[in-house]
Amino acid sequence: MERIFWVECPKCADRFCCDYELRHSKYKLICPFCSEQFLESESPEIDERL
Ligand SMILES: [Zn+2]
């Protein structure tokens, strides 16, 4: 089973899930709602629940 985590977009505050491979990486996440690109460290909230 693929592990995921949830992030909150710093621009539009919507939440979406990402593949866990992107956790602790240097890749930017892309918000599916507003197309904002941001690092996970810029997310106001991160939820790692399974
Ligand atoms: Zn957004």
PDB file of the backbone (N, CA, C, O) and the ligand in Angstrom, with CONECT records:
HET     ZN  A 101       1
ATOM      1  N   MET A   1       0.845  -1.201   0.000  1.00  0.00           N
ATOM      2  CA  MET A   1       0.000   0.000   0.000  1.00  0.00           C
ATOM      3  C   MET A   1       0.875   1.243   0.000  1.00  0.00           C
ATOM      4  O   MET A   1       1.848   1.341   0.748  1.00  0.00           O
ATOM      5  N   GLU A   2       0.514   2.170  -0.839  1.00  0.00           N
ATOM      6  CA  GLU A   2       1.255   3.414  -0.925  1.00  0.00           C
ATOM      7  C   GLU A   2       0.978   4.278   0.296  1.00  0.00           C
ATOM      8  O   GLU A   2      -0.172   4.466   0.692  1.00  0.00           O
ATOM      9  N   ARG A   3       2.023   4.787   0.872  1.00  0.00           N
ATOM     10  CA  ARG A   3       1.812   5.690   1.993  1.00  0.00           C
ATOM     11  C   ARG A   3       1.668   7.109   1.453  1.00  0.00           C
ATOM     12  O   ARG A   3       2.330   7.494   0.489  1.00  0.00           O
ATOM     13  N   ILE A   4       0.809   7.860   2.079  1.00  0.00           N
ATOM     14  CA  ILE A   4       0.581   9.246   1.667  1.00  0.00           C
ATOM     15  C   ILE A   4       0.674  10.167   2.877  1.00  0.00           C
ATOM     16  O   ILE A   4       0.717   9.716   4.021  1.00  0.00           O
ATOM     17  N   PHE A   5       0.704  11.431   2.605  1.00  0.00           N
ATOM     18  CA  PHE A   5       0.553  12.409   3.687  1.00  0.00           C
ATOM     19  C   PHE A   5      -0.242  13.581   3.137  1.00  0.00           C
ATOM     20  O   PHE A   5      -0.302  13.800   1.927  1.00  0.00           O
ATOM     21  N   TRP A   6      -0.846  14.319   4.038  1.00  0.00           N
ATOM     22  CA  TRP A   6      -1.686  15.445   3.643  1.00  0.00           C
ATOM     23  C   TRP A   6      -0.962  16.754   3.903  1.00  0.00           C
ATOM     24  O   TRP A   6      -0.293  16.920   4.923  1.00  0.00           O
ATOM     25  N   VAL A   7      -1.103  17.664   2.982  1.00  0.00           N
ATOM     26  CA  VAL A   7      -0.533  18.985   3.164  1.00  0.00           C
ATOM     27  C   VAL A   7      -1.621  20.036   2.945  1.00  0.00           C
ATOM     28  O   VAL A   7      -2.664  19.768   2.349  1.00  0.00           O
ATOM     29  N   GLU A   8      -1.346  21.215   3.438  1.00  0.00           N
ATOM     30  CA  GLU A   8      -2.272  22.325   3.221  1.00  0.00           C
ATOM     31  C   GLU A   8      -1.574  23.363   2.367  1.00  0.00           C
ATOM     32  O   GLU A   8      -0.449  23.773   2.654  1.00  0.00           O
ATOM     33  N   CYS A   9      -2.249  23.775   1.326  1.00  0.00           N
ATOM     34  CA  CYS A   9      -1.685  24.784   0.437  1.00  0.00           C
ATOM     35  C   CYS A   9      -1.567  26.123   1.166  1.00  0.00           C
ATOM     36  O   CYS A   9      -2.548  26.590   1.744  1.00  0.00           O
ATOM     37  N   PRO A  10      -0.390  26.747   1.151  1.00  0.00           N
ATOM     38  CA  PRO A  10      -0.216  28.025   1.840  1.00  0.00           C
ATOM     39  C   PRO A  10      -0.938  29.178   1.156  1.00  0.00           C
ATOM     40  O   PRO A  10      -1.101  30.251   1.736  1.00  0.00           O
ATOM     41  N   LYS A  11      -1.370  28.948  -0.086  1.00  0.00           N
ATOM     42  CA  LYS A  11      -2.033  30.024  -0.830  1.00  0.00           C
ATOM     43  C   LYS A  11      -3.552  29.975  -0.688  1.00  0.00           C
ATOM     44  O   LYS A  11      -4.180  30.967  -0.317  1.00  0.00           O
ATOM     45  N   CYS A  12      -4.145  28.796  -0.990  1.00  0.00           N
ATOM     46  CA  CYS A  12      -5.610  28.716  -0.976  1.00  0.00           C
ATOM     47  C   CYS A  12      -6.153  27.936   0.224  1.00  0.00           C
ATOM     48  O   CYS A  12      -7.365  27.853   0.420  1.00  0.00           O
ATOM     49  N   ALA A  13      -5.243  27.363   1.027  1.00  0.00           N
ATOM     50  CA  ALA A  13      -5.620  26.669   2.271  1.00  0.00           C
ATOM     51  C   ALA A  13      -6.422  25.394   2.043  1.00  0.00           C
ATOM     52  O   ALA A  13      -7.010  24.859   2.983  1.00  0.00           O
ATOM     53  N   ASP A  14      -6.455  24.909   0.825  1.00  0.00           N
ATOM     54  CA  ASP A  14      -7.082  23.615   0.573  1.00  0.00           C
ATOM     55  C   ASP A  14      -6.089  22.516   0.912  1.00  0.00           C
ATOM     56  O   ASP A  14      -4.876  22.711   0.852  1.00  0.00           O
ATOM     57  N   ARG A  15      -6.624  21.368   1.266  1.00  0.00           N
ATOM     58  CA  ARG A  15      -5.768  20.247   1.636  1.00  0.00           C
ATOM     59  C   ARG A  15      -5.795  19.178   0.547  1.00  0.00           C
ATOM     60  O   ARG A  15      -6.830  18.927  -0.070  1.00  0.00           O
ATOM     61  N   PHE A  16      -4.662  18.566   0.326  1.00  0.00           N
ATOM     62  CA  PHE A  16      -4.598  17.461  -0.636  1.00  0.00           C
ATOM     63  C   PHE A  16      -3.519  16.481  -0.196  1.00  0.00           C
ATOM     64  O   PHE A  16      -2.660  16.814   0.621  1.00  0.00           O
ATOM     65  N   CYS A  17      -3.570  15.280  -0.742  1.00  0.00           N
ATOM     66  CA  CYS A  17      -2.611  14.256  -0.337  1.00  0.00           C
ATOM     67  C   CYS A  17      -1.513  14.102  -1.379  1.00  0.00           C
ATOM     68  O   CYS A  17      -1.719  14.318  -2.573  1.00  0.00           O
ATOM     69  N   CYS A  18      -0.345  13.721  -0.888  1.00  0.00           N
ATOM     70  CA  CYS A  18       0.815  13.512  -1.748  1.00  0.00           C
ATOM     71  C   CYS A  18       1.421  12.147  -1.453  1.00  0.00           C
ATOM     72  O   CYS A  18       1.252  11.601  -0.363  1.00  0.00           O
ATOM     73  N   ASP A  19       2.108  11.620  -2.410  1.00  0.00           N
ATOM     74  CA  ASP A  19       2.854  10.387  -2.194  1.00  0.00           C
ATOM     75  C   ASP A  19       3.933  10.627  -1.139  1.00  0.00           C
ATOM     76  O   ASP A  19       4.583  11.672  -1.117  1.00  0.00           O
ATOM     77  N   TYR A  20       4.103   9.642  -0.274  1.00  0.00           N
ATOM     78  CA  TYR A  20       5.047   9.832   0.829  1.00  0.00           C
ATOM     79  C   TYR A  20       6.488  10.000   0.355  1.00  0.00           C
ATOM     80  O   TYR A  20       7.330  10.501   1.101  1.00  0.00           O
ATOM     81  N   GLU A  21       6.774   9.592  -0.863  1.00  0.00           N
ATOM     82  CA  GLU A  21       8.120   9.793  -1.406  1.00  0.00           C
ATOM     83  C   GLU A  21       8.479  11.274  -1.480  1.00  0.00           C
ATOM     84  O   GLU A  21       9.654  11.639  -1.513  1.00  0.00           O
ATOM     85  N   LEU A  22       7.455  12.117  -1.504  1.00  0.00           N
ATOM     86  CA  LEU A  22       7.704  13.561  -1.578  1.00  0.00           C
ATOM     87  C   LEU A  22       7.917  14.183  -0.200  1.00  0.00           C
ATOM     88  O   LEU A  22       8.276  15.354  -0.083  1.00  0.00           O
ATOM     89  N   ARG A  23       7.687  13.369   0.858  1.00  0.00           N
ATOM     90  CA  ARG A  23       7.905  13.861   2.211  1.00  0.00           C
ATOM     91  C   ARG A  23       9.408  13.953   2.435  1.00  0.00           C
ATOM     92  O   ARG A  23      10.153  13.055   2.043  1.00  0.00           O
ATOM     93  N   HIS A  24       9.855  15.030   3.062  1.00  0.00           N
ATOM     94  CA  HIS A  24      11.268  15.244   3.354  1.00  0.00           C
ATOM     95  C   HIS A  24      12.108  15.288   2.082  1.00  0.00           C
ATOM     96  O   HIS A  24      13.296  14.968   2.108  1.00  0.00           O
ATOM     97  N   SER A  25      11.508  15.672   0.999  1.00  0.00           N
ATOM     98  CA  SER A  25      12.264  15.794  -0.244  1.00  0.00           C
ATOM     99  C   SER A  25      12.423  17.267  -0.576  1.00  0.00           C
ATOM    100  O   SER A  25      11.856  18.141   0.079  1.00  0.00           O
ATOM    101  N   LYS A  26      13.202  17.512  -1.600  1.00  0.00           N
ATOM    102  CA  LYS A  26      13.408  18.900  -2.021  1.00  0.00           C
ATOM    103  C   LYS A  26      12.479  19.292  -3.171  1.00  0.00           C
ATOM    104  O   LYS A  26      12.546  20.402  -3.699  1.00  0.00           O
ATOM    105  N   TYR A  27      11.612  18.347  -3.542  1.00  0.00           N
ATOM    106  CA  TYR A  27      10.693  18.634  -4.632  1.00  0.00           C
ATOM    107  C   TYR A  27       9.567  19.533  -4.171  1.00  0.00           C
ATOM    108  O   TYR A  27       9.100  19.432  -3.036  1.00  0.00           O
ATOM    109  N   LYS A  28       9.139  20.402  -5.047  1.00  0.00           N
ATOM    110  CA  LYS A  28       8.002  21.238  -4.728  1.00  0.00           C
ATOM    111  C   LYS A  28       6.703  20.472  -4.957  1.00  0.00           C
ATOM    112  O   LYS A  28       6.582  19.676  -5.888  1.00  0.00           O
ATOM    113  N   LEU A  29       5.759  20.731  -4.100  1.00  0.00           N
ATOM    114  CA  LEU A  29       4.424  20.159  -4.243  1.00  0.00           C
ATOM    115  C   LEU A  29       3.589  21.127  -5.069  1.00  0.00           C
ATOM    116  O   LEU A  29       3.799  22.339  -5.022  1.00  0.00           O
ATOM    117  N   ILE A  30       2.647  20.585  -5.820  1.00  0.00           N
ATOM    118  CA  ILE A  30       1.803  21.429  -6.655  1.00  0.00           C
ATOM    119  C   ILE A  30       0.354  21.286  -6.204  1.00  0.00           C
ATOM    120  O   ILE A  30      -0.203  20.188  -6.214  1.00  0.00           O
ATOM    121  N   CYS A  31      -0.234  22.374  -5.818  1.00  0.00           N
ATOM    122  CA  CYS A  31      -1.626  22.361  -5.378  1.00  0.00           C
ATOM    123  C   CYS A  31      -2.539  22.060  -6.576  1.00  0.00           C
ATOM    124  O   CYS A  31      -2.448  22.731  -7.604  1.00  0.00           O
ATOM    125  N   PRO A  32      -3.419  21.054  -6.450  1.00  0.00           N
ATOM    126  CA  PRO A  32      -4.318  20.723  -7.562  1.00  0.00           C
ATOM    127  C   PRO A  32      -5.460  21.726  -7.720  1.00  0.00           C
ATOM    128  O   PRO A  32      -6.188  21.702  -8.713  1.00  0.00           O
ATOM    129  N   PHE A  33      -5.604  22.602  -6.738  1.00  0.00           N
ATOM    130  CA  PHE A  33      -6.722  23.552  -6.770  1.00  0.00           C
ATOM    131  C   PHE A  33      -6.318  24.898  -7.370  1.00  0.00           C
ATOM    132  O   PHE A  33      -7.065  25.483  -8.154  1.00  0.00           O
ATOM    133  N   CYS A  34      -5.139  25.382  -7.000  1.00  0.00           N
ATOM    134  CA  CYS A  34      -4.741  26.708  -7.489  1.00  0.00           C
ATOM    135  C   CYS A  34      -3.389  26.691  -8.205  1.00  0.00           C
ATOM    136  O   CYS A  34      -2.891  27.734  -8.628  1.00  0.00           O
ATOM    137  N   SER A  35      -2.787  25.474  -8.339  1.00  0.00           N
ATOM    138  CA  SER A  35      -1.519  25.303  -9.053  1.00  0.00           C
ATOM    139  C   SER A  35      -0.324  25.971  -8.379  1.00  0.00           C
ATOM    140  O   SER A  35       0.738  26.109  -8.985  1.00  0.00           O
ATOM    141  N   GLU A  36      -0.498  26.386  -7.121  1.00  0.00           N
ATOM    142  CA  GLU A  36       0.628  26.939  -6.380  1.00  0.00           C
ATOM    143  C   GLU A  36       1.700  25.867  -6.176  1.00  0.00           C
ATOM    144  O   GLU A  36       1.388  24.715  -5.875  1.00  0.00           O
ATOM    145  N   GLN A  37       2.947  26.255  -6.342  1.00  0.00           N
ATOM    146  CA  GLN A  37       4.050  25.336  -6.067  1.00  0.00           C
ATOM    147  C   GLN A  37       4.725  25.754  -4.778  1.00  0.00           C
ATOM    148  O   GLN A  37       5.067  26.922  -4.598  1.00  0.00           O
ATOM    149  N   PHE A  38       4.916  24.806  -3.887  1.00  0.00           N
ATOM    150  CA  PHE A  38       5.513  25.143  -2.597  1.00  0.00           C
ATOM    151  C   PHE A  38       6.226  23.922  -2.025  1.00  0.00           C
ATOM    152  O   PHE A  38       5.932  22.782  -2.385  1.00  0.00           O
ATOM    153  N   LEU A  39       7.162  24.189  -1.132  1.00  0.00           N
ATOM    154  CA  LEU A  39       7.854  23.111  -0.440  1.00  0.00           C
ATOM    155  C   LEU A  39       7.007  22.640   0.732  1.00  0.00           C
ATOM    156  O   LEU A  39       6.212  23.401   1.283  1.00  0.00           O
ATOM    157  N   GLU A  40       7.182  21.396   1.100  1.00  0.00           N
ATOM    158  CA  GLU A  40       6.382  20.879   2.213  1.00  0.00           C
ATOM    159  C   GLU A  40       6.626  21.685   3.488  1.00  0.00           C
ATOM    160  O   GLU A  40       5.738  21.795   4.334  1.00  0.00           O
ATOM    161  N   SER A  41       7.831  22.249   3.626  1.00  0.00           N
ATOM    162  CA  SER A  41       8.129  23.042   4.819  1.00  0.00           C
ATOM    163  C   SER A  41       7.333  24.347   4.845  1.00  0.00           C
ATOM    164  O   SER A  41       7.239  24.999   5.886  1.00  0.00           O
ATOM    165  N   GLU A  42       6.764  24.724   3.711  1.00  0.00           N
ATOM    166  CA  GLU A  42       5.955  25.941   3.639  1.00  0.00           C
ATOM    167  C   GLU A  42       4.488  25.661   3.920  1.00  0.00           C
ATOM    168  O   GLU A  42       3.685  26.587   4.025  1.00  0.00           O
ATOM    169  N   SER A  43       4.136  24.386   4.041  1.00  0.00           N
ATOM    170  CA  SER A  43       2.743  24.029   4.300  1.00  0.00           C
ATOM    171  C   SER A  43       2.383  24.382   5.745  1.00  0.00           C
ATOM    172  O   SER A  43       3.120  24.050   6.673  1.00  0.00           O
ATOM    173  N   PRO A  44       1.245  25.056   5.927  1.00  0.00           N
ATOM    174  CA  PRO A  44       0.819  25.423   7.290  1.00  0.00           C
ATOM    175  C   PRO A  44       0.542  24.198   8.144  1.00  0.00           C
ATOM    176  O   PRO A  44       0.662  24.248   9.368  1.00  0.00           O
ATOM    177  N   GLU A  45       0.169  23.091   7.497  1.00  0.00           N
ATOM    178  CA  GLU A  45      -0.168  21.902   8.269  1.00  0.00           C
ATOM    179  C   GLU A  45       0.185  20.655   7.471  1.00  0.00           C
ATOM    180  O   GLU A  45      -0.065  20.580   6.268  1.00  0.00           O
ATOM    181  N   ILE A  46       0.768  19.681   8.153  1.00  0.00           N
ATOM    182  CA  ILE A  46       1.086  18.392   7.520  1.00  0.00           C
ATOM    183  C   ILE A  46       0.503  17.291   8.379  1.00  0.00           C
ATOM    184  O   ILE A  46       0.689  17.263   9.595  1.00  0.00           O
ATOM    185  N   ASP A  47      -0.192  16.401   7.738  1.00  0.00           N
ATOM    186  CA  ASP A  47      -0.834  15.296   8.452  1.00  0.00           C
ATOM    187  C   ASP A  47      -0.327  13.984   7.872  1.00  0.00           C
ATOM    188  O   ASP A  47      -0.522  13.702   6.689  1.00  0.00           O
ATOM    189  N   GLU A  48       0.312  13.197   8.695  1.00  0.00           N
ATOM    190  CA  GLU A  48       0.911  11.940   8.218  1.00  0.00           C
ATOM    191  C   GLU A  48       0.072  10.725   8.567  1.00  0.00           C
ATOM    192  O   GLU A  48       0.564   9.599   8.490  1.00  0.00           O
ATOM    193  N   ARG A  49      -1.164  10.921   8.942  1.00  0.00           N
ATOM    194  CA  ARG A  49      -2.007   9.763   9.292  1.00  0.00           C
ATOM    195  C   ARG A  49      -2.116   8.805   8.106  1.00  0.00           C
ATOM    196  O   ARG A  49      -2.041   9.212   6.947  1.00  0.00           O
ATOM    197  N   LEU A  50      -2.289   7.571   8.414  1.00  0.00           N
ATOM    198  CA  LEU A  50      -2.438   6.578   7.354  1.00  0.00           C
ATOM    199  C   LEU A  50      -3.872   6.545   6.863  1.00  0.00           C
ATOM    200  O   LEU A  50      -4.200   5.769   5.966  1.00  0.00           O
TER     201      LEU A  50
HETATM  202 ZN    ZN A 101      -3.774  25.991  -3.475  1.00  0.00          ZN2+
END
